[in-house]
Amino acid sequence: MKLNRRALAIGVLVGSLLTSGCGGAEPEPPRLRIEVVGVRPHDPKAFTQGLDVDGDILYEGTGLRGRSDVRATDLRTGAELARAELPEPYFGEGIARTGDTLWQLTWQDGIAFARDPVTLETRTEAAYQGEGWGLCAFDGRLVMSDGTNTLTFRDPGTFAPTGAVTLRDRRGAHLNELDCATDGSVYANDYPTNRILRIDPDSGVVLGVADASELLTREQRAGADVLNGIAQLPGTDRFLITGKYWPAMFEVRFVPA
């Protein structure tokens, strides 16, 4: 995945200059509008914990003890290609593909599963401290959330921690599902709100905030849980977003409000 880190760094520099001109107070991050460009069906029984897209394959991880799984589907047709169940007592969380491995977190079990991205069979396991929430992958590193306002970086081969960054503002954020976008930023669901934060993973600066509260109709919201699930479509400026028990998955762009 190629990252446009120069453009991202310029944006952070501009934000820093604006901050210095305002007596040191952190400015409010720009508002982003969610532009819906398409709607896809989504399994309303899926307690969605993570999405990832690699080529023409959509990966989705789900949670709840005794009901957690990870599934791979054809992005174009929606046909299921593979599925793997997690045995009790594991509670599945975020997923991310990096190279020839699909990593899957567990919530409070302290175990990450390294899976074959085709068959979804478990190859190995890795232990970690704390809770597992969201996961995404840049070239050379994994980015993980634990329900706080801190992101932890991990080695994509061993899952060992290699560093961390804490948000410079939004101290009350609960970072959940993550997507590592091609522009070098990280998009994060802020649990349990309908907000999506765009974050610079090197500085912890929040670069933008989007509100997804208007995506579902009143009828759809009746059986739905919180927003959770975001993945960029390769080679585009569009993302897929959904939530736990949502009956729909939305193809969207994030544009200036």
C-alpha positions as CSV (number, residue, x, y, z in Angstrom):
1,M,0.0,0.0,0.0
2,K,1.5,3.3,-1.0
3,L,1.1,6.2,1.5
4,N,1.0,9.9,0.6
5,R,2.8,10.8,3.8
6,R,4.1,14.1,2.4
7,A,0.6,15.4,1.9
8,L,-0.4,14.2,5.4
9,A,2.6,15.9,7.0
10,I,1.8,19.2,5.3
11,G,-1.7,19.0,6.7
12,V,-0.4,18.4,10.2
13,L,2.1,21.3,9.8
14,V,-0.7,23.7,8.7
15,G,-2.7,22.6,11.8
16,S,0.2,23.2,14.0
17,L,0.7,26.7,12.6
18,L,-2.9,27.5,13.2
19,T,-2.6,26.3,16.7
20,S,0.4,28.5,17.5
21,G,-1.5,31.5,16.3
22,C,-4.4,30.9,18.7
23,G,-2.6,31.0,22.0
24,G,-1.7,27.3,22.0
25,A,-5.3,26.1,22.1
26,E,-6.0,23.0,19.9
27,P,-8.3,24.0,17.1
28,E,-11.4,22.0,16.4
29,P,-10.7,19.5,13.6
30,P,-12.4,20.0,10.3
31,R,-15.9,18.6,9.8
32,L,-16.2,15.9,7.1
33,R,-19.5,15.2,5.3
34,I,-20.3,11.6,4.4
35,E,-21.4,11.3,0.8
36,V,-23.2,8.1,0.0
37,V,-22.4,6.7,-3.4
38,G,-23.9,3.2,-3.0
39,V,-25.6,0.8,-0.7
40,R,-25.0,-2.9,-0.3
41,P,-26.9,-5.5,1.7
42,H,-25.3,-6.5,5.1
43,D,-26.1,-9.5,7.3
44,P,-28.3,-8.0,10.0
45,K,-27.3,-10.9,12.3
46,A,-23.6,-9.9,12.2
47,F,-22.2,-8.3,15.3
48,T,-19.6,-6.5,13.2
49,Q,-16.2,-5.9,14.8
50,G,-14.0,-5.3,11.8
51,L,-13.9,-4.9,8.0
52,D,-10.9,-5.1,5.6
53,V,-10.7,-5.2,1.8
54,D,-7.9,-6.8,-0.1
55,G,-8.3,-6.8,-3.9
56,D,-11.7,-8.3,-4.6
57,I,-12.1,-9.9,-1.2
58,L,-14.1,-8.3,1.7
59,Y,-13.2,-9.7,5.1
60,E,-15.5,-9.2,8.1
61,G,-15.0,-10.2,11.7
62,T,-17.8,-10.6,14.2
63,G,-18.0,-10.8,17.9
64,L,-20.0,-12.2,20.9
65,R,-18.9,-15.2,22.9
66,G,-19.8,-18.5,21.2
67,R,-21.0,-16.5,18.1
68,S,-17.8,-15.0,16.8
69,D,-16.4,-15.7,13.3
70,V,-14.4,-14.2,10.4
71,R,-15.7,-14.5,6.9
72,A,-14.4,-13.7,3.4
73,T,-16.8,-12.7,0.5
74,D,-16.4,-11.7,-3.1
75,L,-16.6,-7.9,-3.1
76,R,-18.3,-7.9,-6.5
77,T,-21.0,-10.6,-6.0
78,G,-21.3,-10.9,-2.3
79,A,-20.8,-14.7,-2.5
80,E,-19.2,-16.2,0.6
81,L,-15.7,-17.7,-0.1
82,A,-14.8,-18.9,3.4
83,R,-15.8,-18.7,7.0
84,A,-14.1,-19.7,10.3
85,E,-15.7,-19.8,13.7
86,L,-14.0,-18.9,17.0
87,P,-14.5,-21.5,19.7
88,E,-15.8,-20.4,23.1
89,P,-14.9,-18.4,25.2
90,Y,-13.2,-16.2,22.5
91,F,-14.9,-12.9,21.6
92,G,-13.8,-11.8,18.2
93,E,-12.7,-8.2,17.4
94,G,-10.9,-6.3,14.7
95,I,-9.2,-7.8,11.7
96,A,-6.5,-6.8,9.2
97,R,-4.7,-8.4,6.3
98,T,-1.0,-7.8,5.9
99,G,0.9,-9.8,3.3
100,D,-0.1,-13.4,3.4
101,T,-1.6,-13.2,6.9
102,L,-5.1,-12.1,8.2
103,W,-4.8,-11.1,11.9
104,Q,-7.9,-11.3,14.1
105,L,-8.1,-9.8,17.6
106,T,-10.0,-11.0,20.6
107,W,-11.6,-8.6,23.1
108,Q,-10.5,-9.5,26.6
109,D,-8.8,-12.9,25.8
110,G,-5.3,-11.4,25.0
111,I,-4.9,-13.6,21.9
112,A,-4.5,-12.6,18.3
113,F,-5.1,-15.3,15.6
114,A,-2.9,-15.3,12.5
115,R,-5.0,-16.8,9.7
116,D,-4.5,-18.0,6.2
117,P,-6.2,-15.3,4.1
118,V,-7.7,-17.9,1.7
119,T,-8.9,-20.7,3.9
120,L,-9.1,-18.6,7.1
121,E,-7.6,-21.5,9.0
122,T,-5.5,-20.5,12.1
123,R,-1.8,-20.7,11.5
124,T,-0.5,-19.5,14.8
125,E,-1.5,-17.3,17.8
126,A,0.1,-14.4,19.5
127,A,-0.5,-13.1,23.1
128,Y,-0.8,-9.4,23.9
129,Q,-1.6,-7.3,27.0
130,G,-4.9,-5.4,27.5
131,E,-8.0,-5.4,25.4
132,G,-8.2,-5.8,21.6
133,W,-10.7,-3.6,19.7
134,G,-9.7,-2.5,16.2
135,L,-6.9,-3.3,13.8
136,C,-5.6,-2.1,10.4
137,A,-2.3,-2.4,8.4
138,F,0.1,0.0,6.8
139,D,3.2,-1.3,4.9
140,G,5.5,-2.5,7.7
141,R,3.2,-2.2,10.7
142,L,-0.1,-3.0,12.3
143,V,-2.1,-0.3,14.1
144,M,-4.3,-1.5,17.0
145,S,-6.9,0.1,19.3
146,D,-7.9,-1.0,22.8
147,G,-10.9,1.2,23.5
148,T,-8.9,4.1,24.8
149,N,-7.6,7.2,22.9
150,T,-4.2,5.4,22.2
151,L,-3.1,3.6,19.1
152,T,-0.5,0.8,19.5
153,F,1.8,-0.1,16.6
154,R,2.7,-3.8,16.2
155,D,5.1,-5.9,14.1
156,P,3.0,-7.6,11.3
157,G,5.0,-10.8,11.6
158,T,5.3,-11.3,15.4
159,F,2.5,-9.0,16.7
160,A,5.0,-7.6,19.2
161,P,4.4,-3.9,20.1
162,T,6.8,-1.4,18.5
163,G,5.4,1.9,19.7
164,A,2.2,3.9,20.5
165,V,0.6,7.3,20.0
166,T,-2.1,9.0,22.1
167,L,-4.5,11.5,20.6
168,R,-3.5,15.1,21.2
169,D,-7.1,16.1,21.7
170,R,-10.4,14.0,22.1
171,R,-9.1,12.6,25.4
172,G,-12.5,11.0,25.9
173,A,-12.4,9.0,22.6
174,H,-12.8,5.3,22.7
175,L,-11.1,4.2,19.4
176,N,-12.7,1.1,18.0
177,E,-12.6,-0.3,14.5
178,L,-9.8,1.1,12.4
179,D,-8.9,1.6,8.7
180,C,-5.4,2.5,7.5
181,A,-6.1,4.7,4.5
182,T,-3.8,5.1,1.5
183,D,-3.2,8.8,2.3
184,G,-1.4,7.7,5.5
185,S,-4.2,8.5,7.9
186,V,-6.2,6.2,10.2
187,Y,-10.0,6.3,10.2
188,A,-11.4,5.2,13.6
189,N,-14.9,4.6,14.9
190,D,-15.3,6.5,18.2
191,Y,-17.4,4.1,20.4
192,P,-20.3,4.2,21.1
193,T,-20.9,7.4,19.1
194,N,-21.7,7.8,15.4
195,R,-18.5,9.7,14.9
196,I,-15.6,8.6,12.6
197,L,-12.2,10.3,13.4
198,R,-9.5,10.8,10.8
199,I,-6.2,10.6,12.6
200,D,-2.5,11.2,11.8
201,P,-1.0,8.1,13.4
202,D,2.5,9.7,13.8
203,S,1.4,12.8,15.8
204,G,-2.0,11.8,17.2
205,V,-3.6,14.9,15.7
206,V,-7.3,14.4,14.7
207,L,-7.5,15.7,11.2
208,G,-11.2,15.5,10.7
209,V,-14.5,14.3,12.2
210,A,-17.5,12.8,10.3
211,D,-21.0,12.1,11.7
212,A,-22.7,8.9,10.4
213,S,-25.9,9.3,12.4
214,E,-28.1,9.9,9.4
215,L,-27.1,6.9,7.4
216,L,-29.8,4.5,8.6
217,T,-33.5,5.2,8.3
218,R,-35.7,5.2,11.4
219,E,-36.9,1.7,10.5
220,Q,-33.3,0.4,10.0
221,R,-32.2,1.8,13.3
222,A,-34.8,-0.1,15.2
223,G,-32.8,-3.4,15.1
224,A,-29.4,-1.9,14.7
225,D,-26.5,-1.5,17.3
226,V,-23.6,1.0,17.1
227,L,-21.6,2.0,14.1
228,N,-18.6,-0.3,13.7
229,G,-16.7,-1.3,10.5
230,I,-14.8,0.8,8.0
231,A,-12.6,-0.2,5.0
232,Q,-11.2,1.7,2.0
233,L,-11.9,0.3,-1.4
234,P,-8.5,-0.2,-3.1
235,G,-7.5,2.3,-5.7
236,T,-10.4,4.7,-4.9
237,D,-11.3,7.5,-2.5
238,R,-14.3,5.5,-1.3
239,F,-14.9,3.5,1.9
240,L,-17.3,0.8,3.1
241,I,-18.9,1.5,6.5
242,T,-21.4,-0.4,8.5
243,G,-22.3,-1.4,12.1
244,K,-23.3,-4.1,14.4
245,Y,-26.6,-5.7,13.3
246,W,-26.9,-3.1,10.5
247,P,-29.0,-4.3,7.5
248,A,-26.9,-2.2,5.1
249,M,-23.4,-1.4,4.2
250,F,-22.7,2.0,2.7
251,E,-20.1,2.9,0.1
252,V,-19.1,6.5,0.9
253,R,-16.7,9.4,0.4
254,F,-15.5,11.7,3.1
255,V,-15.7,15.3,1.8
256,P,-15.2,18.7,3.4
257,A,-18.4,19.8,5.1
